[in-house]
Amino acid sequence: MAKTIKDTDYLVISARVKALETGLLTAERMEQILDAKSGEDAGKLLQEWGYPQLDPRRPEAMDAALSAVREATLADLAEGTPDARYIDLFKVKYDYHNVKALLKAEAVGTAPDRMLMDMGRVSTAELAEAVRSRELDGLPETLAAAVVEAREVLDTTRDPQLSDIVLDRWCYRDMAALAEETGSAFLRGYVAVQVDAVNLRTAVRTLRMGKGADFLLGALLEGGDLAPDAVAKAASSGAAGLRELYGATRFRDAAEAGAEALKGGPLTAFEKLCDDAVGDYLAGAQSVPFGEAPLVSYLAARETEYTNLRMPGGPDGPRRRHRPGGDPHPPAGKLCVRRRRHGHNVSDRRDRQLGVRHGLSGPGTGDVSRHRPRGGPGDHPGAGKERRLRHHLSDGAAGKGPAGRAGPV
């Protein structure tokens, strides 16, 4: 019989987390980085706060250094964590990110290497070989099923947005199952609040794009506190419906800002308030002296920190500040910081370059309400879809094509 894990089993790791929290990039430190005169100065500040030497002139080396820091942190925490599944949950999204990159690269015959992130449960080498050979038995069962369905969707429709939506669904299903297995109400709630944030963003963006109810219902994810049907029904009434549905939730302010965005205003405030709602949930861990909640909250904060430290390529890009929901593609060659998301984005830069976009990612076509592999409208590849797929996988899509939002995965 498996040993029951109690909150007191987290006494040691909770103390370790409290010590590590002092090294997080606080708002004040973030401001200092944002105010740095150059990428080199920002790198020096980070080095003072425990990061290795980062050379903004070598983006790939910086990327590798930050990945190494992340892996070291996870390894450190894994040694004292009674249940390794808490660590694994923060690796799941990278597996699905890599599948998106591999399938799209396969579709047009290009190499995905620079888009892959070796930060998941499955090494990129193992995953790439499994996808290439179609021998998926060695992968986690849910991930293998996701590869099969997403490949079928992409092969049938040549629409990368459809395959992304399929993989997003599987990703959150995987995360929810993992959280359920741990028996942690806090971890289940963390997954659910992320889904709610994604769905609210999806609803607002769908309405701004003028897409129909079927498109929205097909793009919404399951697993949040608010059912997809309820979100779709509220969205059918526009801003008033979203205000009513979210009025009694932690997303009330975000829904208000979303209603303003539907009038044509910018999405910046809306995006930030969605992030704040997730942060509000995680803040609940501050009142917990020991248990899994402080661990989850710290891991999410670190994920956000790694995401916010940007490593774009090229030596001559102009310096800009990056705010939540704005400037999703930083200029080349500078170390930049973006205040956004609570540990559930992977890398917007990579997403733009290969079109690995999550959730509702921007202008697209086709009916995504319920994909049918065979039969029905839109199931056969056409010239327009072929061009769109190639745009997703071309360098020209890296910041020059329609800008979408990289979301949770």
C-alpha positions in Angstrom: 0.0 0.0 0.0 1.3 3.4 -0.9 2.3 5.6 2.0 -0.1 8.5 2.8 1.7 11.8 2.5 0.8 14.3 5.3 1.4 18.0 5.3 3.9 17.5 8.1 6.1 15.5 5.7 6.7 18.9 4.0 8.3 20.5 7.1 11.8 20.3 5.7 11.1 21.2 2.1 8.8 24.1 3.3 11.7 25.5 5.3 13.9 25.1 2.2 11.4 27.0 0.1 11.2 29.8 2.6 15.0 30.2 2.3 14.9 30.1 -1.5 12.2 32.7 -1.7 14.6 35.3 -0.6 16.4 34.9 -4.0 13.3 35.6 -6.1 13.3 38.6 -8.3 11.1 41.0 -6.3 9.2 43.9 -8.0 11.9 46.2 -6.9 14.6 44.0 -8.5 12.5 43.7 -11.7 12.3 47.5 -11.8 16.1 47.7 -11.5 16.5 45.3 -14.4 14.0 47.2 -16.5 15.8 50.4 -15.8 19.3 49.0 -16.7 21.0 51.0 -19.4 21.9 47.9 -21.4 21.5 44.1 -21.6 25.0 43.8 -20.1 24.1 45.9 -17.1 20.9 43.8 -16.6 23.0 40.6 -16.7 25.4 42.0 -14.0 22.4 42.7 -11.8 21.2 39.1 -12.2 24.6 37.8 -11.4 24.5 39.8 -8.1 21.3 38.0 -7.3 22.5 34.5 -7.8 22.3 33.9 -11.6 25.3 32.8 -13.6 27.1 35.2 -15.9 24.7 35.9 -18.8 26.0 37.3 -22.1 23.2 39.0 -24.0 25.4 38.9 -27.2 25.0 35.1 -27.1 21.3 34.4 -26.7 21.5 30.6 -27.1 24.2 30.5 -24.3 22.0 32.6 -22.1 19.1 30.3 -22.8 21.1 27.3 -21.9 22.4 29.0 -18.7 18.8 29.8 -17.5 17.7 26.3 -18.3 20.6 24.9 -16.2 19.6 27.2 -13.3 16.0 25.9 -13.6 17.1 22.3 -13.7 19.4 22.8 -10.7 16.5 24.3 -8.7 14.2 21.5 -9.6 16.8 18.9 -8.7 17.4 20.7 -5.4 13.7 20.6 -4.5 13.2 17.1 -5.8 15.6 15.7 -3.2 13.4 16.9 -0.3 9.9 16.7 -1.9 7.8 13.8 -0.6 6.0 13.5 -3.9 7.9 14.1 -7.2 4.7 14.7 -9.1 4.7 18.2 -7.8 7.9 18.8 -9.7 6.6 16.9 -12.7 3.6 19.1 -13.1 5.8 22.0 -13.9 7.5 20.0 -16.7 4.4 18.8 -18.5 3.9 22.0 -20.5 7.3 21.7 -22.1 6.5 18.2 -23.4 3.5 19.6 -25.2 5.4 22.6 -26.4 8.0 20.3 -27.9 5.4 18.1 -29.6 3.9 21.2 -31.3 7.4 22.1 -32.6 8.1 18.6 -33.8 4.9 18.0 -35.6 4.9 21.4 -37.4 8.5 21.0 -38.4 7.8 17.5 -39.6 4.9 18.8 -41.7 7.1 21.1 -43.8 10.4 19.3 -43.6 12.3 21.7 -41.5 14.5 21.2 -38.4 12.9 22.0 -35.1 16.1 21.9 -33.0 16.3 25.6 -32.1 12.6 25.6 -31.0 12.9 22.6 -28.6 13.2 23.1 -24.9 14.8 20.2 -23.0 12.9 21.0 -19.8 10.1 18.4 -19.8 9.6 15.0 -18.4 10.8 13.5 -21.6 14.1 14.5 -23.1 13.9 16.3 -26.5 16.1 13.6 -28.1 13.8 10.8 -26.9 10.6 12.7 -27.8 12.0 13.7 -31.3 12.8 10.1 -32.0 9.4 8.8 -30.8 7.6 11.4 -33.0 9.8 10.6 -36.0 9.5 6.9 -35.7 5.9 6.9 -34.5 6.9 4.4 -31.8 5.2 6.1 -28.9 5.1 3.2 -26.4 8.0 4.8 -24.3 6.1 8.0 -23.8 3.7 8.8 -21.0 0.3 7.4 -22.1 -1.5 10.7 -22.2 1.3 12.4 -24.1 1.4 9.5 -26.7 -2.4 9.8 -27.2 -1.9 13.6 -27.7 0.7 13.1 -30.4 -1.5 10.7 -32.3 -4.5 13.0 -32.3 -2.6 16.2 -33.0 -0.8 14.6 -35.9 -4.0 13.3 -37.4 -5.6 16.8 -37.1 -2.5 18.5 -38.7 -2.3 15.9 -41.5 -5.9 16.1 -42.3 -6.5 19.9 -42.1 -3.0 21.4 -42.5 -4.2 23.9 -39.9 -1.6 24.3 -37.1 -4.1 26.2 -34.9 -6.3 23.1 -34.8 -3.4 20.9 -33.8 -2.4 23.4 -31.1 -5.8 23.4 -29.6 -5.8 19.6 -29.5 -2.5 19.6 -27.7 -3.6 22.3 -25.3 -6.6 20.2 -24.3 -4.3 17.2 -23.7 -1.8 19.3 -21.8 -4.3 20.6 -19.3 -6.0 17.1 -19.1 -2.5 15.7 -18.2 -1.9 18.4 -15.6 -5.3 17.9 -14.0 -4.8 14.2 -13.8 -1.4 14.6 -12.2 -2.8 17.1 -9.7 -5.7 14.7 -8.9 -3.3 11.8 -8.3 -1.4 13.8 -5.7 -4.6 14.4 -3.8 -3.7 18.1 -3.3 -6.6 20.4 -3.4 -4.2 23.3 -3.7 -2.5 21.8 -6.8 -5.9 21.0 -8.4 -7.0 24.6 -7.8 -3.8 25.9 -9.4 -4.5 24.0 -12.6 -8.1 25.0 -12.5 -7.3 28.8 -12.1 -4.9 28.6 -15.0 -7.6 27.1 -17.2 -10.1 29.8 -16.1 -7.5 32.4 -17.1 -6.9 30.9 -20.5 -10.6 30.6 -21.2 -11.4 34.2 -20.2 -8.6 35.4 -22.5 -9.9 33.1 -25.3 -13.4 34.5 -24.9 -12.3 38.1 -25.1 -10.0 37.5 -28.0 -12.7 35.5 -29.9 -15.2 38.3 -29.5 -12.6 40.9 -30.6 -11.9 38.8 -33.7 -15.6 38.5 -34.5 -15.5 34.7 -34.5 -18.7 32.7 -33.8 -19.9 30.6 -30.9 -18.7 27.3 -32.5 -15.2 28.6 -32.8 -15.1 29.7 -29.2 -16.6 26.5 -27.8 -14.0 24.5 -29.7 -11.1 26.6 -28.4 -12.2 26.6 -24.7 -10.5 24.2 -22.3 -12.1 21.9 -19.8 -10.9 21.6 -16.2 -11.6 25.1 -14.8 -14.0 26.2 -12.2 -16.2 27.6 -14.9 -17.4 25.1 -17.5 -16.7 25.9 -21.2 -20.5 25.9 -22.0 -21.0 28.6 -19.3 -18.2 30.7 -20.7 -19.5 30.3 -24.3 -23.0 31.2 -23.2 -21.8 34.3 -21.3 -19.6 35.4 -24.3 -22.7 35.2 -26.5 -24.0 38.2 -24.6 -20.8 40.1 -25.0 -19.2 42.2 -22.3 -22.4 42.1 -20.1 -22.4 38.3 -20.1 -18.7 38.1 -19.1 -19.2 40.7 -16.3 -22.1 38.7 -15.0 -20.4 35.3 -15.1 -17.1 36.4 -13.6 -18.5 39.0 -11.3 -18.4 36.7 -8.2 -15.0 35.2 -9.0 -11.4 36.2 -8.6 -11.5 37.2 -12.3 -14.0 40.0 -11.8 -11.6 42.8 -12.4 -10.1 41.0 -15.4 -13.6 40.6 -16.9 -14.2 44.3 -16.4 -11.0 45.1 -18.2 -11.9 42.5 -20.9 -15.2 44.3 -21.4 -13.3 47.6 -22.0 -11.0 45.8 -24.4 -14.0 44.6 -26.4 -14.7 48.3 -27.1 -11.4 48.5 -28.9 -9.1 49.4 -26.1 -5.7 47.7 -25.5 -5.4 44.3 -24.0 -2.5 45.2 -21.7 -4.6 45.9 -18.5 -6.8 42.9 -19.2 -3.8 40.5 -19.6 -2.2 41.8 -16.4 -5.4 41.4 -14.4 -5.7 37.8 -15.6 -2.2 37.2 -14.4 -3.1 38.9 -11.1 -6.0 36.6 -10.6 -3.7 33.6 -10.8 -1.2 35.3 -8.5 -4.0 36.0 -6.1 -4.7 32.2 -5.9 -1.0 31.4 -5.4 -0.8 34.1 -2.7 -2.9 31.9 -0.5 0.1 29.8 0.1 1.7 32.6 2.1 -0.5 31.8 5.0 0.4 28.1 5.0 3.4 27.4 7.3 4.1 24.0 5.7 2.7 21.6 3.2 2.6 21.3 -0.5 1.1 24.8 -1.1 4.4 26.8 -0.4 6.3 24.5 -2.8 3.7 24.9 -5.6 3.7 28.7 -5.1 7.5 28.9 -5.2 7.7 26.7 -8.3 5.2 28.8 -10.1 7.0 32.0 -9.1 10.3 30.6 -10.4 8.6 29.6 -13.7 7.3 33.1 -14.1 10.8 34.5 -13.4 12.5 32.3 -16.0 9.9 33.2 -18.6 10.2 36.9 -17.9 13.9 36.9 -18.4 14.0 37.2 -22.1 16.9 36.0 -24.4 16.2 37.3 -27.9 18.9 36.9 -30.6 20.9 39.4 -32.6 23.1 42.2 -31.4 21.5 45.4 -32.6 17.9 45.5 -31.5 16.6 48.6 -29.7 15.8 48.4 -26.0 12.2 48.4 -24.9 10.3 47.6 -21.8 8.0 44.7 -21.8 4.7 44.9 -20.0 2.1 42.2 -19.3 0.2 41.4 -22.5 2.3 43.8 -24.6 5.3 43.4 -26.8 5.2 39.7 -27.0 8.3 39.5 -29.2 11.2 41.4 -27.6 13.9 43.0 -29.8 16.9 41.0 -30.7 20.1 40.9 -28.7 18.9 42.3 -25.4 18.2 40.8 -22.1 14.6 41.9 -21.4 12.1 41.4 -18.6 8.4 41.0 -19.0 6.0 41.2 -16.0 3.5 38.5 -16.8 2.0 35.1 -16.2 2.5 32.9 -13.1 4.6 30.1 -14.4 2.4 28.8 -17.3 4.1 30.3 -20.3 6.9 28.6 -22.0 8.7 31.0 -24.4 6.9 33.5 -26.5 10.0 34.0 -28.7 10.1 30.4 -29.6 6.4 30.3 -30.1 6.6 33.2 -32.6 9.4 31.6 -34.6 7.8 28.3 -35.1 4.2 29.2 -34.7 3.9 27.1 -31.6 1.0 29.1 -30.3 -1.3 28.1 -27.5 -5.0 28.4 -27.0 -6.5 31.2 -29.1 -3.4 32.5 -30.8 -4.6 35.1 -33.2 -6.3 35.4 -36.6 -7.1 32.0 -38.0 -9.6 30.2 -40.2 -11.5 27.0 -40.1 -14.1 25.6 -37.8 -12.5 24.5 -34.6 -15.7 23.6 -32.8 -15.2 19.9 -33.0 -12.6 18.4 -35.3 -13.7 15.4 -37.3 -10.8 13.5 -38.8 -12.8 12.4 -41.8 -15.8 14.0 -43.6 -17.4 17.3 -43.0 -16.4 20.8 -44.1 -12.9 21.9 -44.0 -11.3 18.5 -43.6 -9.3 18.5 -46.8 -6.1 20.4 -47.2 -6.4 23.5 -49.4 -4.0 26.0 -50.8 -4.8 28.6 -48.1 -4.3 26.1 -45.3 -1.0 25.0 -46.8 0.2 28.6 -47.0 -0.9 29.2 -43.4 1.0 26.1 -42.2 4.2 27.2 -43.9 3.8 30.7 -42.5 3.6 29.1 -39.0 6.9 27.3 -39.6 8.8 30.0 -41.4 11.2 32.5 -40.0 8.9 35.1 -41.4 6.4 34.2 -38.8 8.8 35.3 -36.1 7.4 38.6 -35.3 6.3 39.6 -38.9 3.1 37.7 -39.3 -0.2 38.2 -37.4 0.6 38.6 -33.8 -1.1 36.3 -31.4 -0.9 35.6 -27.7 1.3 32.8 -26.5 -0.6 31.2 -23.7 -0.3 28.6 -21.1 1.7 25.8 -22.5 
